[in-house]
């Protein structure tokens, strides 16, 4: 009985330690998601500024220099999957959203977990990179993706780029989003607020190419931040479910501990009572 009680106590201690780990992981995920959401506002402001600059320069340069008239010889999908575990089916949902299109597109995959899942499924990955552990590393990742994509665009390997990523919406959960990155959506760019031509220190065509690359970089930062925040939101949900399970198991073990302890006390009382009864019987026989 004592060994059983000690075993239950040890299991309770282990469950409590697991609960502490779960709480820590949930707290870290919450902090990272919040930081990413704050940075999204800055990235969106930057993207809007670049879009306005493109709109002002469009009147001075030919749209052909944007690559919009380049024959689409291929296309690429940039998939943002999970980097770490304990995020549920985060990566699977992104992969399944484009399942029928994976065979005829170059695949750029961000996220170690997602790349592992795709490798297990026998899918060929053309380019891959891990998601940064912190959102401050996202601009550097966007630089790498932009460079790899523009090299393929310049060589004529691909003429269309799309990003597939998860976005967390308050009260609605995580949704899979799809965004065209190239060719640029010219009608969607901000129109200039003034018809006055800007002062340029570069040839308009060269400036337009530079602005296009900057806008692509800003859009990649935006989609990556959304994916980063969504992964951490998914991890928060998974840790919340794990916490509920930990609390349930802890309550069950504590109830079992009370029952076993009560049984042990009862057994001791019965043993003491039986000993007292036997002692009295012995004394009575001696008196006779």
DALIN-V104269 format. One record per pair of residues at least 4 apart in sequence whose ideal C-beta (glycine too) atoms are under 8 Angstrom apart, sorted by the first residue. I is the first residue (numbers start at 1). J is the second residue. Records with the same first field share a line. If there is no record, write none. Layout:
I=J ; J
This chain:
1=5 ; 260 ; 263 ; 264 ; 267
2=6 ; 264
3=7
4=8 ; 260
5=9 ; 257 ; 260 ; 261 ; 264
6=10
7=11
8=12 ; 253 ; 256 ; 257 ; 260
9=13 ; 257
10=14
11=15 ; 253
12=16 ; 250 ; 253 ; 254 ; 257
13=17
14=18
15=19 ; 246 ; 249 ; 250 ; 253
16=20 ; 250
17=21
18=22 ; 246
19=23 ; 243 ; 246 ; 247 ; 250
20=24
21=25
22=26 ; 239 ; 242 ; 243 ; 246
23=27 ; 239 ; 243
24=28
25=29 ; 86 ; 235 ; 239
26=30 ; 235 ; 236 ; 239 ; 240 ; 243
27=31
28=32
29=33 ; 232 ; 233 ; 235 ; 236 ; 239
30=34 ; 232 ; 236
31=35
32=36 ; 134 ; 135 ; 228 ; 229 ; 232
33=37 ; 168 ; 228 ; 229 ; 232 ; 233 ; 236
34=38
35=39 ; 134 ; 135
36=40 ; 135 ; 225 ; 226 ; 228 ; 229 ; 232
37=41 ; 229
38=42
39=43 ; 135 ; 138 ; 225
40=44 ; 222 ; 225 ; 226 ; 229
41=45
42=46
43=47 ; 218 ; 221 ; 222 ; 225
44=48 ; 222
45=49
46=50 ; 218
47=51 ; 215 ; 218 ; 219 ; 222
48=52 ; 190
49=53
50=54 ; 211 ; 214 ; 215 ; 218
51=55 ; 189 ; 190 ; 215
52=56 ; 189 ; 190 ; 192 ; 193
53=57 ; 198 ; 211
54=58 ; 184 ; 189 ; 208 ; 211 ; 212 ; 215
55=189 ; 190 ; 191 ; 192
56=192 ; 197 ; 198
57=61 ; 198 ; 200 ; 204 ; 207 ; 208 ; 211
58=63 ; 186 ; 189 ; 208
59=192 ; 197
60=197 ; 200 ; 204
61=65 ; 204 ; 205 ; 207 ; 208
62=205
63=68 ; 69 ; 186
64=68 ; 69
65=205 ; 208 ; 209
66=183 ; 184 ; 186 ; 208 ; 209 ; 212
67=153 ; 159 ; 182 ; 183 ; 212
68=183 ; 184 ; 186
70=153 ; 156 ; 159 ; 183
71=156 ; 159
72=158 ; 159 ; 160
73=156 ; 157 ; 158 ; 159
74=105 ; 106 ; 157 ; 158 ; 159 ; 160
75=104 ; 105 ; 106 ; 158 ; 159 ; 160 ; 161 ; 162
76=105 ; 106 ; 107 ; 108 ; 126 ; 149 ; 152 ; 158 ; 160 ; 161 ; 162
77=98 ; 101 ; 102 ; 105 ; 106 ; 107 ; 108 ; 162 ; 163 ; 164
78=108 ; 109 ; 110 ; 145 ; 149 ; 161 ; 162 ; 163 ; 164 ; 181 ; 220 ; 223
79=94 ; 95 ; 98 ; 107 ; 108 ; 109 ; 110 ; 111 ; 114 ; 164 ; 165
80=94 ; 110 ; 111 ; 114 ; 131 ; 163 ; 164 ; 165 ; 166 ; 223 ; 224 ; 226 ; 227
81=90 ; 91 ; 94 ; 95 ; 109 ; 110 ; 111 ; 113 ; 114 ; 115 ; 117
82=87 ; 90 ; 91 ; 111 ; 112 ; 113 ; 114 ; 131 ; 231 ; 234
83=111 ; 112 ; 113 ; 130 ; 131 ; 133 ; 231
84=112 ; 113 ; 231 ; 235
85=113
86=235 ; 238 ; 239 ; 242
87=91 ; 113 ; 231 ; 234 ; 235 ; 238
88=234 ; 237 ; 238
89=93
90=94 ; 113 ; 166 ; 174 ; 230 ; 231 ; 234
91=95 ; 111 ; 113 ; 114 ; 117
92=96 ; 117
93=97 ; 166 ; 174 ; 176
94=98 ; 114 ; 164 ; 165 ; 166 ; 176
95=99 ; 102 ; 114 ; 117 ; 118 ; 121 ; 123
97=164 ; 176 ; 178
98=102 ; 164
101=105
102=107 ; 123
106=126 ; 127 ; 152 ; 157 ; 158
107=118 ; 123 ; 124 ; 125 ; 126 ; 127
108=126 ; 127 ; 128 ; 145 ; 148 ; 149
109=114 ; 115 ; 118 ; 125 ; 127 ; 128 ; 129
110=114 ; 128 ; 129 ; 130 ; 131 ; 141 ; 145 ; 224 ; 227
111=115 ; 130 ; 131 ; 227 ; 231
112=116 ; 130 ; 131
113=117
114=118
115=119 ; 125 ; 128
116=120
117=121
118=123 ; 125
119=123 ; 125
127=148
129=141 ; 144 ; 145
131=141 ; 224 ; 227 ; 228 ; 231
132=136 ; 137 ; 138 ; 140 ; 141 ; 228
133=137
135=225 ; 228
137=141
138=142 ; 221 ; 224 ; 225 ; 228
139=143 ; 217 ; 221
140=144
141=145 ; 224
142=146 ; 217 ; 220 ; 221 ; 224
143=147 ; 217
144=148
145=149 ; 220
146=150 ; 213 ; 216 ; 217 ; 220
147=151
148=152
149=153 ; 158 ; 161 ; 181 ; 182 ; 216
150=154 ; 213 ; 216
151=155
152=157 ; 158
153=157 ; 158 ; 159 ; 161 ; 182
159=182 ; 183
160=180 ; 182 ; 183
161=180 ; 181 ; 182 ; 216
162=178 ; 179 ; 180 ; 181
163=178 ; 179 ; 181 ; 219 ; 220 ; 223
164=176 ; 177 ; 178
165=176 ; 177 ; 179 ; 223 ; 224 ; 226 ; 227 ; 230
166=174 ; 175 ; 176 ; 177 ; 226 ; 227 ; 230 ; 231 ; 234
167=174 ; 175 ; 176 ; 177 ; 226 ; 227 ; 230
168=173 ; 174 ; 226 ; 229 ; 230 ; 233
169=173 ; 174 ; 175
174=230 ; 233 ; 234
177=223 ; 226
179=219 ; 223
180=185
181=216 ; 219 ; 220
182=216
184=189 ; 212 ; 215
185=189
200=204 ; 207
202=206 ; 207 ; 210
203=207
204=208
205=209
206=210
207=211
208=212
209=213
210=214
211=215
212=216
213=217
214=218
215=219
216=220
217=221
218=222
219=223
220=224
221=225
222=226
223=227
224=228
225=229
226=230
227=231
228=232
229=233
230=234
231=235
232=236
233=237
234=238
235=239
236=240
237=241
238=242
239=243
240=244
241=245
242=246
243=247
244=248
245=249
246=250
247=251
248=252
249=253
250=254
251=255
252=256
253=257
254=258
255=259
256=260
257=261
258=262
259=263
260=264
261=265
262=266
263=267
264=268
265=269
266=270
267=271
268=272
269=273
270=274
271=275
272=276
273=277
274=278
275=279
276=280
277=281
278=282
279=283
280=284
281=285
282=286
283=287
284=288
